[in-house]
Amino acid sequence: MPVSFLPLFGVLLGLIIGSFLATLVLRWPENRSAIGGRSMCDSCGHQLRAGELIPVVSYVLQSGKCRECGAQIAPDHLAIELSAGLIGGLALFVTPGLEGLVGAIFGWLLLTLAALDVKHHWLPDQLTAILAITGLLASIITEYPALLDRLIGGFAGFALLALIGGIYKRIRQREGLGGGDPKMLGAIGCWLGWQMLPLVLLGASAVGIMVVISWKVRGEAVTARSMLPLGSLMAIAAFPIWLYQSAASALFY
């Protein structure tokens, strides 16, 4: 395949994978299989035909509704498909080839964790473990960051947020961080290395501030007990940092 076609391939592959991820995000918290049996409408059980399973296109042609019962298809299904397509296209644009595909996997895992955190405030240990393991395995394919930096990043990311969460709980006598947040930062460190962890937290903080501002603009109450999905914020920050890191390493390594 010509190199110039690889970003388009990444977009198309991302759309297909995004359709599966959207189903996973919807069904996993309800203990329903995302891979067992044929795809069906979650409202009426109508088994979807091939023409109803085309990512994005089917949603648009059906006006976001089931053809059988007219029930609204969750708009976040479309958002996840489009996000996965964008991730695949950007990864293979910045780093064409196998390294770009590996980076797309990083982005797709982050997207899944972010969606679960936003909808359910849940970062499954199984998924963060996969994120960490694939990050370490990625060192076989990509020279930078080095495996040692990834290992340090995994330990430092987890330890840093676990320490902050412990101090907050001791001072305020209540939980300030979810139990999955330190694990997720550690897993991100296994991909980006320890050097990028401050940028991940800085980026997550910046995105969090913008979210709070948007709440205030809409007139929503913001208090010390307002919950922000830190895992989602870190995911939003981490993938652009990977894009920058990969582009920089291609130039200097």
C-alpha positions as CSV (number, residue, x, y, z in Angstrom):
1,M,0.0,0.0,0.0
2,P,1.4,3.5,-0.9
3,V,2.5,5.4,2.2
4,S,0.1,8.3,1.2
5,F,-2.9,5.9,1.6
6,L,-1.9,4.8,5.1
7,P,-3.8,7.6,6.9
8,L,-6.9,6.8,5.0
9,F,-6.5,3.1,5.9
10,G,-6.1,4.2,9.5
11,V,-9.3,6.2,9.4
12,L,-11.3,3.3,7.9
13,L,-9.8,0.7,10.3
14,G,-10.5,3.1,13.2
15,L,-14.2,3.5,12.2
16,I,-14.6,-0.3,12.1
17,I,-12.8,-0.7,15.5
18,G,-14.7,2.2,16.9
19,S,-18.0,0.5,16.2
20,F,-16.9,-2.4,18.3
21,L,-15.5,-0.2,21.0
22,A,-18.8,1.7,21.2
23,T,-20.7,-1.5,21.7
24,L,-18.2,-2.6,24.3
25,V,-18.6,0.7,26.3
26,L,-22.4,0.2,26.2
27,R,-22.5,-3.5,27.2
28,W,-19.5,-4.2,29.4
29,P,-20.8,-2.3,32.4
30,E,-24.1,-4.2,32.1
31,N,-22.2,-7.5,32.0
32,R,-23.4,-8.2,28.5
33,S,-21.1,-9.6,25.8
34,A,-19.9,-7.3,23.1
35,I,-18.8,-10.2,20.8
36,G,-21.3,-13.0,21.4
37,G,-24.0,-13.5,18.9
38,R,-25.2,-11.1,16.1
39,S,-25.4,-7.3,16.5
40,M,-28.9,-6.1,17.5
41,C,-30.8,-3.1,18.6
42,D,-30.4,-2.7,22.4
43,S,-34.0,-1.4,22.7
44,C,-36.0,-4.0,20.7
45,G,-33.6,-6.8,20.0
46,H,-33.9,-6.4,16.2
47,Q,-30.9,-8.2,14.6
48,L,-29.0,-5.7,12.5
49,R,-28.4,-6.4,8.8
50,A,-25.2,-5.7,7.0
51,G,-26.5,-2.4,5.7
52,E,-27.2,-1.3,9.3
53,L,-23.7,-2.0,10.5
54,I,-21.7,0.4,8.4
55,P,-19.9,2.8,10.8
56,V,-21.1,6.4,10.7
57,V,-22.9,5.9,7.4
58,S,-25.7,3.7,8.8
59,Y,-26.2,6.1,11.7
60,V,-26.5,9.1,9.3
61,L,-28.8,7.3,6.9
62,Q,-31.1,6.1,9.7
63,S,-31.1,9.5,11.4
64,G,-29.6,8.0,14.5
65,K,-32.6,5.7,15.0
66,C,-33.4,1.9,14.8
67,R,-35.2,1.1,11.6
68,E,-37.4,-1.4,13.4
69,C,-38.6,0.4,16.6
70,G,-37.5,4.0,16.0
71,A,-35.5,4.1,19.3
72,Q,-32.7,6.6,19.4
73,I,-29.3,5.2,19.0
74,A,-27.0,6.6,21.6
75,P,-25.1,9.6,20.0
76,D,-21.9,8.6,21.9
77,H,-21.8,5.5,19.6
78,L,-21.2,7.9,16.7
79,A,-18.8,10.0,18.7
80,I,-16.7,6.9,19.5
81,E,-16.6,5.7,15.9
82,L,-15.5,9.2,14.7
83,S,-12.9,9.5,17.4
84,A,-11.5,6.0,16.6
85,G,-11.3,6.9,13.0
86,L,-9.5,10.2,13.8
87,I,-7.1,8.4,16.0
88,G,-6.2,5.8,13.4
89,G,-5.7,8.5,10.7
90,L,-3.5,10.7,12.8
91,A,-1.4,7.8,14.1
92,L,-0.6,6.6,10.6
93,F,-0.1,10.1,9.3
94,V,2.5,11.0,11.9
95,T,4.2,7.6,11.8
96,P,3.3,5.6,8.7
97,G,3.8,1.8,9.1
98,L,3.8,-0.6,12.0
99,E,4.8,2.0,14.5
100,G,1.8,4.1,13.6
101,L,-0.5,1.1,13.9
102,V,0.9,0.4,17.4
103,G,0.2,4.0,18.3
104,A,-3.3,3.7,17.0
105,I,-3.8,0.8,19.4
106,F,-2.6,3.1,22.2
107,G,-5.2,5.7,21.2
108,W,-8.0,3.2,20.9
109,L,-7.4,1.8,24.3
110,L,-7.3,5.3,25.7
111,L,-10.6,6.1,24.0
112,T,-12.3,3.1,25.5
113,L,-11.1,3.9,29.0
114,A,-12.0,7.6,28.6
115,A,-15.6,6.7,27.4
116,L,-16.1,4.2,30.3
117,D,-14.8,6.8,32.8
118,V,-17.1,9.6,31.5
119,K,-20.2,7.4,31.4
120,H,-19.6,5.2,34.4
121,H,-16.7,6.6,36.4
122,W,-15.1,3.2,35.9
123,L,-11.6,2.3,34.7
124,P,-11.5,-1.5,34.5
125,D,-8.4,-3.2,35.8
126,Q,-8.4,-5.6,32.9
127,L,-8.2,-2.7,30.4
128,T,-5.6,-0.7,32.3
129,A,-3.5,-3.9,32.5
130,I,-3.8,-4.4,28.7
131,L,-2.8,-0.7,28.3
132,A,0.3,-1.2,30.4
133,I,1.4,-4.6,28.9
134,T,1.0,-3.3,25.3
135,G,3.0,-0.2,26.2
136,L,5.9,-2.4,27.4
137,L,5.6,-4.7,24.4
138,A,5.6,-1.7,22.1
139,S,9.3,-1.1,23.0
140,I,10.0,-4.1,20.7
141,I,8.8,-2.1,17.7
142,T,9.6,1.4,18.7
143,E,13.1,2.4,19.9
144,Y,11.9,5.5,21.8
145,P,11.2,5.6,24.7
146,A,13.5,2.9,25.9
147,L,12.1,-0.1,27.8
148,L,13.7,1.1,31.1
149,D,12.1,4.6,30.7
150,R,8.7,2.8,30.2
151,L,9.2,0.6,33.3
152,I,10.1,3.7,35.4
153,G,7.1,5.5,33.9
154,G,4.8,2.6,34.9
155,F,6.0,2.6,38.5
156,A,6.3,6.4,38.9
157,G,2.9,7.1,37.3
158,F,1.2,4.7,39.7
159,A,3.1,5.8,42.8
160,L,2.7,9.5,42.2
161,L,-1.1,9.5,42.0
162,A,-1.4,6.8,44.7
163,L,0.6,9.1,47.0
164,I,-1.4,12.2,46.1
165,G,-4.7,10.3,46.7
166,G,-3.5,9.0,50.0
167,I,-2.4,12.4,51.3
168,Y,-5.7,13.9,50.1
169,K,-7.7,11.2,51.9
170,R,-5.7,11.7,55.1
171,I,-6.2,15.5,55.1
172,R,-9.8,15.7,53.9
173,Q,-11.1,12.3,55.3
174,R,-12.7,11.4,52.0
175,E,-11.6,9.9,48.7
176,G,-10.2,12.4,46.2
177,L,-9.1,10.0,43.4
178,G,-10.7,6.9,42.1
179,G,-8.7,3.6,42.5
180,G,-8.2,3.3,38.8
181,D,-6.6,6.6,38.2
182,P,-3.1,5.7,39.6
183,K,-3.2,2.5,37.6
184,M,-4.1,4.4,34.4
185,L,-1.3,6.9,34.8
186,G,1.1,4.1,35.4
187,A,-0.1,2.4,32.2
188,I,0.3,5.6,30.3
189,G,3.8,5.8,31.6
190,C,4.5,2.4,30.1
191,W,3.8,3.9,26.7
192,L,5.3,7.4,27.0
193,G,8.1,6.9,29.5
194,W,8.5,8.7,32.8
195,Q,9.7,11.9,31.2
196,M,6.2,12.7,29.7
197,L,4.2,12.1,32.9
198,P,4.3,15.8,34.0
199,L,3.0,16.8,30.6
200,V,0.2,14.3,30.9
201,L,-0.9,15.7,34.2
202,L,-0.5,19.3,33.0
203,G,-2.6,18.5,29.9
204,A,-5.2,16.8,32.0
205,S,-5.4,19.7,34.3
206,A,-5.8,22.2,31.4
207,V,-8.6,20.1,29.9
208,G,-10.2,19.8,33.3
209,I,-10.2,23.6,33.7
210,M,-11.9,24.0,30.4
211,V,-14.6,21.4,31.4
212,V,-15.2,23.3,34.6
213,I,-15.5,26.6,32.7
214,S,-18.0,25.0,30.3
215,W,-20.1,23.9,33.3
216,K,-20.0,27.4,34.8
217,V,-21.0,28.9,31.4
218,R,-24.0,26.5,31.3
219,G,-25.0,27.6,34.8
220,E,-24.2,24.3,36.4
221,A,-23.1,24.3,40.1
222,V,-19.4,23.5,40.6
223,T,-18.4,22.6,44.2
224,A,-15.5,20.8,45.9
225,R,-17.5,17.6,45.5
226,S,-18.0,17.9,41.8
227,M,-16.6,14.8,40.1
228,L,-14.3,15.1,37.1
229,P,-13.2,11.9,35.3
230,L,-9.5,12.2,35.7
231,G,-8.9,9.1,33.6
232,S,-10.7,10.6,30.7
233,L,-8.7,13.9,31.1
234,M,-5.4,12.0,31.1
235,A,-6.4,10.0,28.0
236,I,-7.3,13.2,26.2
237,A,-3.8,14.6,27.1
238,A,-1.8,11.4,26.5
239,F,-2.6,10.6,22.8
240,P,-1.5,14.1,21.5
241,I,1.7,13.7,23.5
242,W,2.3,10.4,21.8
243,L,1.8,12.0,18.4
244,Y,4.3,14.7,19.3
245,Q,6.8,12.2,20.8
246,S,6.6,10.0,17.7
247,A,7.0,12.9,15.3
248,A,10.0,14.2,17.3
249,S,11.6,10.7,17.5
250,A,11.3,10.3,13.8
251,L,13.3,13.4,13.3
252,F,16.0,13.0,15.9
253,Y,16.4,9.2,16.4
